[in-house]
Amino acid sequence: MIAFEQVEYRYDDGEPALAGIDFWLAPGERVVVLGANGCGKSTLLKLAGGLLLPGKGQVRFEGQALTARRLRERAWCRDFRRAVGMVFQHPEAMLFNATVLEEIAYGPQHLGMPDAGDRAREWAARMGLEKHLERAPWQLSGGEKQRLALACVLVCRPKLLLLDEPTASLDPRATGWLIDYLLDQPDLTTLISTQNLALAAELGNRALILGEDGRQLHDGPLDEAVADTDLMWRANLAHRHRHRHDGIEHRHAHLHADWG
């Protein structure tokens, strides 16, 4: 469904953000993207969503390269935007309508989906936002904004769902709902970035791990990655500190979250 072929991306100042990214997802796969702050996780998702274009290499969606020319083709771009949905780490970046109802209905309306208003009300109820339909999105709390952003994407029924740290602002109940929803969608392909190692196993069993220099360190089973202490250390997903046992000092590596 989505493939990265030796993708490189640099920031405007020339600094590399990603280099040598090479992987593909089959329909229905669930992959988590792991890495420390600043390693390029958000950039990778934006490339998958056609919001950025690679400096080198190619990103393909269902075999078609994502290029500026392709994305200017109105019909193709509309189909792509309907098939691929992304929720940003900071939901404020994607909320701009006057009311919650208009925000959720915006995507279905512009994609030509019928009954946009009814769809919006349904998803507002699913996300616990039915009491806020006439409120402005900026008046919501951080967690409510995150749920609104999720509703805006899920209402369009995407085939590929890109989530950037989706649970960062969610309370435990909303986090549980999201995990259950994803488990109930066997045909949905997901690429989800997170630093929450304890949650990663709930979101996928395959991991793409990025180093702090934006290079791909691992693409394979999540449990194998977690068991590789050196890999997790190189990705800055583990730390080392000293212990004293019976008067002898040792230095051990520890994951940044409890996998127990």
N, C-alpha and C positions, 0 to 999 in steps of 0.2 A: 504493500500500500504506500509506504513512504520509504525512500532510500536516500542516504547520504553517500556520495562518492568522492572521497578524498577532499572534503570540504574545508576551506580556509576562510576566515573572516577577520578583517582588521577594522579597528575603530578609525574615526576620521583623522586622528593624530598619527595613524600608522602603527599603533601598538597592536600586536596580535591578540585577538580574543579567543579564536578557535583555530586549530591546525590539525590536519590529518584525521578528520572525523569520517569514519567509514562504517556504516551499519545499515541494516534495513529491517523493517517491521512487516510481518505478514498480517493479513486481516485477522482481527480478534486477539492479537498479541497484547500483553500488558507489560510495559517496560518502565522501570524507574530510572531516572537520571540522578546520580549522586555526585556530590563534590562540594568543596568548601566555597565560601563566599568569594565571588569574583572569578570563578573558574570558567564561566561561560554558559551555565545552564540556561539562563533566560535567553541568551543570544541563540543558542541551539534551538529552543522552542520557537523563537520568532522566525528563524530560517525555515523550520518545518511548516510554519503557518504562512509563508510567503510574505511576511512583513519586512524581512530583510532578504537580500540576495547575496550569495557567496561571492567572495573575491576570486576564489579559485575552486575548482571542482563543481559538482552539480548536486542539486536536491531534486529528486523526482517524486511526483505523486501519481500513483497508478501508471507508472512508466513515462509520464510526461514531465520534462524538465521545467522547473519553475524559473522562468525568465521574465524580464521586464516586458518583452514583447508578448509573451503568452498571457501575462496578467493584465495586459491592456485589451485583450479580447473579451468583450463584455459577457458574452454567453458562457464562455469557458470559465471566466473568473467568478461569475455568479454561482455556477455549479461547484466550483472549488470552495468558495466561501460557505456554501451550504454544507458541504461534506466535511469541512475542517473547522473545528471550533476551538478557540483558545481563551483561557481565563488567566489574566495577568496576576502576578504576585501582589501588585497594588491595584485594587479594583477601581480606584478613582480614575485611572488612566483610560478606562473604557466606559465610563458613565457620563452621559452628557445630555440626556433628555430631561424634560421638565418634571415628570412624575415617574414613579416606580412602574405604573402600568404602561406608560408610553415607552419606557426603557426596555421592558421585556418584550413588548409587541414590535419594537423597531426591526429586529432581525427578520421575523416572519413576514412582516409587511414588505420589506425591501427584497426579500427572496421570492416573493410571489406566492407564499403559502396561504391557503384559505383560512378563514376564521382566526386571524391573528389575535384579536381581542380575547376570544375564548381561550386560546392557547396560553396567552399571557396570564389570565386569571387562574388557569389550572396550575401553572408553574409557580405563580406567586403563593398559592395555597400549599403546594408541595414543599416550598422553602420557608413556610411560616411567615410570609410577607403580606398575607391577604388584608391585614389591618392597615397597611401602609401604602395602598395603591395610589392614593392621591398626594402622597408626600413627595417632596423633592429628594432625589437620591443623596444629595450632599447632607441632608438632615439625618440620615441613618447612622447607626453605630458602625464601627469597623467590621464586626462580624456580620451585621445585616448587609453591608455593602458587598461583602464577599459572597453571601448567599444570593444577593441580587445578581452579581456578575455570573455566578453559576447558572442561575435561572435564564439569563439572557442568552447563554450558549446552549444549554440543554434543551431549551424550547425549540431549537432548530433541528434537533435530532441528528447531530453530526455522526459521520462514520469514523472519523479520527478526532479524538479529544486530546488537546494539549493543555495540561494543567501545571502552572508554575507556583510551587509551594501552596497548594490549594487549601491546606488546613491551618495555615499560619494564623488566621484570624478567627477560625471557627471554634465554637465551644465543643465539648465532648459529644453532646447529642447530635449536633450538626455534622461533626466528623464521622460519627457512626452511621448517620443517614447516607452520607456520600459514599462511604465504603460499601454499604449494603446495595446502594443503587448501582454502583459499578459492577458488583458481583452478579447482579441480576440482568446485566446486558452482555450476554456471551458473544455477540457479534461486534461489539464496540472495540475499536483499537485505541489504546491509550498510551501516551508518552507523558510521564509525570515527573517533575523535578521535586526533590525534597531533601532537606537536611535532617529530617526526623527519621533516624535509622530504625527506631522502634516501630514506626508506622510503615516503613518501606515494604516489608513482607506482606502487608495487607493490600498493597497497591500493585504488586507484580512479583513474579519469580525470576525475572531476568533483569539484570542491572547493566546500565551503561555508566561507567565511572570516569570522570574527568579530573585531570590533574590541575594544579594551580596555574600552570602555564597554558591551559586550554587544550591540552592534548588528551587523546583517548587512552586511558590506562587499562580498561577492562570492558569487555562485552561478553556476558555469559551469565550463568546461574548466580542469583543473588547470594545464596547460601555459601557458594564457593568463595565469592568475593569477601564476605564477612569473615570467613575462616582464615583468610590470608592477611595476617597482621601487618606484614610488610607493605602490601598493597594499600591497606587502609591508612597506614602511616604516610605513604607517599602522596595519597590523595588528601591528606590533612583531615581525615575522618577518624583519626585516633590520636591520642596524645601519650606522652611518656613522662613519668615522674618517678622519683626515688622512693623506695620503701626500706625500712630497717626490720630485719627479722633476726632475733637472737644476736644482736650486735653486728650483723653483717648487712651492708647496704646493697640493695638490688635496684635495678631500673627496669620497669615493665611498661609495655604499651597497653592502652585501654581504649576501647571504642568510646565515641562521644555520646552514646546512648545505651541503655540497658536492653539487650536482646532477650533477656530471660523470660 
